[in-house]
Amino acid sequence: MNSTEDFGCDGLSLSLPANGKIVLIVAYGFVGALSLIGNLAVLLIVACRKEMQTVTNIFISSVSAADLVITSFSLWATPLAYYQRVWSFGYAMCYVTNIVQGASLMWVPLTLAAVALDRYILVASPFRRPMSTRTCLTIIVCIWVGAFAVLTPMISHVNYVDSYMCKFCVEHWEPEQSHQRLAYGLFVLLIRSALPLLLISFCHWRIAAILNVQTRKFAALRNSSVQTQTNDIKRKQRLQTLLLAMVVIFAVSSLPIDLYNVLQDVMIVYEEDTIPRTLRDFIFFFSHWLAMAGTLLNPLVYAWWNENFRRQIQSCVSEMRGQGKFKRGLYTIVSGRQSCKMDEPQREELMEGQQRVTRVEYGPTLLIEDPVQQV
């Protein structure tokens, strides 16, 4: 038998053909790059545009933030560690990656459930006061903190093992705790997938039923005031389609990896290896890549279905060439200072309000101008 010194840690890596490695690199690289661009665009547009800072958009921004966290940590570290069979990223990253990866995969479904519940309350009780921004942010903080609390048992069993030549980051449960591990895995599946999907399905079913009743009611009346109500219902239906699409993306992308994790726990508890190793490796990479692809599809679907968001993207791209609101808002976020630069309409408005203007402060310098000619 060869010792660890004979083959080193490289001998533990999976045996993948060259074309398989290329496919994995291209697939993960494509998803990672577009996920970063798409989710950053959502966050920047909502942050820099006051008119976009609605409760629903703030919730969607929370989803984009969670997707960015997943992209930054889980997208590359988890498949690389699975392929190498060792942990090459140090002691701190072992715990940080497990915490952030587990929590971020809970933030998305729980936030989507909060959005669905908020939309249902608005449609079912149209005269009720809408949720405030403060309440929205409080709910987001509670979701993020609650996710960390749910992960406490798992984190307590994560171990960074530094052997003679190889380092490992593993979730280790004692043999007498095997059934507790399986129960905990099922509990996480319930919190992360089953309950959010049930709540979201119920809310969207009720929203669709209410909007259909209102549509039939207003269709029987043909006047201008009713037409306004009809347009509002159509707008709500488009928003519901958008949110429902995001939920379907979550279900399709996240359920396979959740079921794989439960299957893995079952095989460990009952010490059965019924699935061939090659097939299990394929299932892992495919289900994990599918989960990562969900982080890319969320902003793409949001931009595709939301006409207002598409207009904002076009406006922001054009304004980046000059000194528009988006560029000034981005400057404020990055620097922490308010931009003093003015665009042409603002300068004209300032000049019209004065009889004579001799100078205008323009950024860090003074722009000297001629007196305004009186007509």
C-alpha positions in Angstrom: 0.0 0.0 0.0 1.3 3.5 -0.9 1.7 5.9 1.9 0.6 9.6 1.8 4.2 10.5 1.2 4.3 8.4 -2.0 1.6 10.0 -3.9 0.9 13.3 -2.1 -2.5 15.0 -2.1 -2.7 15.1 -5.9 -3.5 11.4 -5.9 -6.8 12.1 -4.2 -8.2 14.2 -7.1 -11.0 12.9 -9.3 -10.0 11.3 -12.5 -11.7 13.5 -15.1 -11.0 13.6 -18.9 -9.5 16.7 -20.3 -12.7 17.6 -22.2 -14.7 17.2 -19.0 -12.4 19.7 -17.2 -12.8 22.2 -20.0 -16.6 21.9 -19.9 -16.7 22.5 -16.2 -14.3 25.5 -16.4 -16.3 27.1 -19.3 -19.7 26.4 -17.7 -18.8 27.8 -14.3 -16.8 30.7 -15.7 -19.7 31.7 -17.9 -22.2 31.6 -15.1 -19.9 33.4 -12.7 -19.1 36.3 -15.0 -22.7 37.0 -16.0 -24.0 36.5 -12.5 -21.6 39.2 -11.2 -22.5 41.6 -14.0 -26.3 41.0 -13.7 -26.6 41.1 -10.0 -24.3 44.1 -9.6 -26.5 45.9 -12.2 -29.6 45.2 -10.2 -28.0 46.5 -6.9 -26.5 49.6 -8.5 -29.7 50.7 -10.3 -31.9 50.2 -7.2 -29.3 52.0 -5.0 -28.7 55.0 -7.4 -32.3 55.5 -8.6 -34.7 56.8 -6.0 -37.8 55.9 -8.1 -36.6 52.3 -8.1 -36.4 52.0 -4.3 -39.8 50.3 -3.8 -40.4 47.6 -1.2 -40.5 44.9 -3.9 -37.3 46.2 -5.5 -35.5 46.3 -2.2 -36.5 42.6 -1.6 -35.2 41.8 -5.1 -32.0 43.6 -4.3 -31.6 41.4 -1.3 -32.0 38.3 -3.6 -29.3 39.8 -5.8 -27.0 40.4 -2.8 -27.4 36.8 -1.8 -26.7 35.7 -5.4 -23.5 37.7 -5.4 -22.4 36.1 -2.1 -23.1 32.6 -3.6 -21.1 33.6 -6.7 -18.2 34.9 -4.7 -17.8 31.9 -2.5 -19.7 28.8 -3.5 -19.3 28.9 -7.2 -15.6 28.3 -7.3 -14.6 26.9 -3.9 -17.1 24.1 -3.6 -16.6 22.3 -7.0 -12.8 22.8 -6.8 -12.7 21.2 -3.3 -14.9 18.4 -4.5 -12.6 17.8 -7.5 -9.4 18.0 -5.5 -10.7 16.0 -2.5 -8.7 18.4 -0.3 -9.1 21.9 1.0 -6.6 24.4 -0.4 -8.0 27.7 0.8 -6.9 27.9 4.5 -8.4 27.6 7.9 -10.6 30.7 7.8 -12.0 30.1 4.4 -13.1 26.6 5.5 -15.6 28.1 8.0 -16.4 31.3 6.1 -17.3 29.3 2.9 -19.5 26.9 4.8 -21.3 29.6 6.7 -21.8 32.0 3.8 -22.8 29.2 1.3 -25.4 27.7 3.7 -26.9 31.0 4.7 -27.0 32.5 1.2 -28.9 29.5 -0.1 -31.5 30.2 2.5 -31.7 34.0 2.0 -33.1 33.6 -1.6 -36.1 31.3 -0.9 -37.1 33.1 2.3 -36.9 36.5 0.7 -39.0 35.3 -2.3 -41.5 34.0 0.3 -41.6 37.4 1.9 -42.2 39.1 -1.4 -45.0 36.8 -2.3 -46.7 37.4 1.1 -46.3 41.1 0.7 -47.9 41.1 -2.8 -50.7 38.9 -1.6 -51.5 41.3 1.3 -51.5 44.3 -1.1 -53.8 42.6 -3.6 -56.2 41.1 -1.0 -56.3 44.3 1.1 -55.8 47.2 -1.4 -56.8 49.8 1.2 -54.3 48.6 3.7 -51.2 50.7 4.3 -48.3 49.3 2.2 -45.2 48.0 3.9 -42.7 50.7 4.8 -39.1 50.6 3.8 -38.0 50.3 7.4 -40.3 47.2 7.9 -38.9 45.8 4.6 -35.3 46.2 5.8 -36.2 44.7 9.2 -37.6 41.6 7.5 -34.5 41.2 5.4 -32.2 41.5 8.5 -34.3 38.9 10.3 -34.1 36.6 7.3 -30.3 36.9 7.2 -29.8 36.5 10.9 -32.3 33.6 11.1 -30.4 31.7 8.3 -27.3 31.9 10.4 -29.2 30.6 13.4 -30.5 27.6 11.4 -27.0 26.8 10.3 -25.6 26.6 13.9 -25.7 22.8 14.2 -23.9 22.3 10.9 -21.2 24.9 11.6 -20.5 23.2 15.0 -19.6 20.0 13.1 -17.4 21.6 10.5 -13.7 20.7 11.1 -10.6 21.9 9.4 -8.2 18.9 9.4 -4.5 19.6 8.9 -2.9 16.2 8.3 0.7 15.5 7.5 0.6 16.6 3.9 -3.1 17.2 3.1 -5.7 19.6 4.5 -9.4 18.8 4.6 -12.6 20.8 5.4 -15.3 18.4 6.4 -18.6 18.2 8.2 -18.0 15.5 10.7 -20.7 13.9 12.9 -20.0 11.1 15.4 -21.4 7.7 14.5 -23.9 7.9 17.3 -25.2 11.2 15.8 -25.8 9.8 12.3 -29.6 9.9 12.7 -29.4 13.5 14.1 -27.5 14.4 11.0 -30.2 13.0 8.7 -32.9 14.7 10.8 -31.1 18.0 10.6 -30.7 17.6 6.8 -34.4 17.1 6.4 -35.1 20.1 8.6 -32.9 22.3 6.5 -34.6 21.0 3.4 -38.0 21.8 5.0 -36.9 25.4 5.9 -35.0 26.1 2.7 -37.2 24.6 0.1 -40.5 23.0 1.2 -42.1 25.7 3.4 -41.1 28.6 1.1 -42.4 26.9 -2.0 -45.7 26.0 -0.2 -46.1 29.6 1.0 -45.2 31.1 -2.3 -47.5 28.7 -4.2 -50.4 29.6 -2.0 -49.9 33.3 -2.2 -49.6 33.3 -6.0 -52.6 31.1 -6.3 -54.7 33.5 -4.3 -53.3 36.5 -6.1 -54.2 35.0 -9.5 -57.7 34.2 -8.3 -58.3 37.7 -7.0 -56.9 39.4 -10.1 -59.0 37.2 -12.4 -62.2 38.1 -10.5 -61.3 41.8 -10.7 -60.5 41.5 -14.4 -63.9 39.9 -15.2 -65.7 42.5 -13.1 -64.1 45.5 -14.8 -64.5 43.9 -18.3 -68.2 44.2 -17.9 -67.8 48.0 -17.4 -66.5 50.1 -20.2 -65.5 53.6 -19.1 -62.3 55.6 -18.5 -62.1 55.2 -14.7 -62.5 51.4 -15.0 -59.9 51.4 -17.8 -57.4 52.8 -15.3 -58.3 50.1 -12.9 -57.9 47.5 -15.6 -54.4 48.8 -16.5 -53.4 48.6 -12.9 -54.6 45.0 -12.7 -52.6 44.2 -15.9 -49.5 45.8 -14.3 -50.0 43.6 -11.2 -50.4 40.5 -13.4 -47.1 41.3 -15.1 -45.4 41.7 -11.8 -46.9 38.4 -10.6 -45.5 36.7 -13.7 -42.1 38.1 -13.0 -42.1 36.9 -9.4 -43.5 33.6 -10.3 -40.7 33.1 -12.9 -38.1 33.8 -10.2 -39.8 31.2 -7.9 -39.8 28.6 -10.7 -36.1 29.3 -11.3 -35.4 28.8 -7.6 -37.3 25.5 -7.5 -35.6 24.1 -10.6 -32.1 25.2 -9.7 -32.1 24.6 -5.9 -34.1 21.4 -5.4 -31.6 19.1 -7.1 -28.7 20.1 -4.9 -30.9 19.9 -1.8 -32.1 16.4 -2.7 -28.5 15.4 -3.4 -27.4 16.5 0.1 -30.3 14.5 1.7 -29.4 11.5 -0.4 -25.8 11.8 0.7 -26.9 11.9 4.4 -29.0 8.8 3.9 -26.1 6.9 2.3 -23.8 7.9 5.3 -26.4 7.0 7.9 -27.3 3.6 6.5 -23.8 3.0 5.1 -25.1 2.1 1.7 -23.3 3.0 -1.6 -26.0 2.2 -4.1 -25.0 4.9 -6.6 -21.8 4.3 -8.7 -19.1 6.8 -7.9 -18.9 8.2 -11.5 -22.7 8.8 -11.6 -22.6 10.5 -8.1 -19.9 12.8 -9.3 -21.9 13.8 -12.3 -25.0 14.4 -10.2 -23.0 16.6 -7.9 -21.5 18.8 -10.6 -24.7 19.1 -12.5 -26.9 19.9 -9.5 -24.3 22.4 -8.1 -23.9 24.1 -11.5 -27.7 24.3 -11.8 -27.9 26.0 -8.4 -25.2 28.5 -9.5 -27.1 29.1 -12.8 -30.1 30.2 -10.7 -28.0 33.2 -9.5 -27.5 34.2 -13.1 -31.1 33.7 -14.2 -32.7 35.8 -11.5 -31.4 39.2 -12.7 -31.9 38.2 -16.3 -35.5 37.4 -15.8 -36.0 40.5 -13.7 -34.6 42.7 -16.5 -36.6 40.8 -19.2 -40.0 41.1 -17.6 -39.7 44.4 -15.9 -40.2 47.1 -18.5 -39.3 49.9 -16.0 -36.0 48.1 -15.2 -35.2 47.8 -18.9 -35.7 51.6 -19.3 -33.5 52.3 -16.3 -30.7 50.1 -17.8 -30.8 52.0 -21.1 -31.0 55.3 -19.3 -28.0 54.4 -17.0 -25.9 53.3 -19.9 -26.5 56.6 -21.7 -25.9 58.7 -18.6 -22.6 57.0 -17.8 -21.2 58.9 -20.8 -22.1 62.2 -19.2 -22.9 63.5 -15.8 -26.4 62.0 -15.3 -28.2 61.0 -12.1 -26.9 57.4 -12.2 -23.3 58.5 -12.5 -23.7 61.0 -9.7 -25.5 58.4 -7.5 -22.7 55.9 -8.2 -20.1 58.5 -7.2 -22.0 59.2 -3.9 -22.1 55.4 -3.1 -18.4 54.8 -3.8 -17.0 58.0 -2.3 -19.5 58.7 0.5 -19.7 62.3 -0.7 -22.4 64.1 -2.6 -21.4 65.0 -6.1 -21.5 68.8 -6.8 -21.5 68.5 -10.5 -24.5 69.6 -12.4 -25.9 68.6 -15.8 -27.1 71.1 -18.4 -30.8 71.3 -17.3 -29.8 72.0 -13.7 -27.3 74.7 -14.7 -30.0 76.4 -16.9 -32.5 76.3 -14.0 -29.9 77.9 -11.7 -29.1 80.6 -14.2 -32.7 81.5 -14.8 -33.3 82.1 -11.1 -30.6 84.8 -10.9 -30.3 88.2 -12.5 -26.5 88.0 -12.9 -24.3 85.0 -12.5 -20.6 85.6 -12.4 -19.3 82.2 -11.3 -20.6 78.7 -10.5 -18.8 76.2 -8.3 -18.2 73.2 -10.5 -16.7 70.3 -8.6 -13.4 71.1 -6.8 -12.7 74.2 -9.0 -14.5 77.4 -9.9 -15.9 77.7 -13.4 -15.8 81.4 -14.4 -18.8 82.4 -16.7 -19.8 85.6 -18.4 -22.7 87.6 -17.0 -26.1 86.5 -18.1 -27.3 88.7 -20.9 -30.6 90.2 -20.2 -33.2 90.0 -23.0 
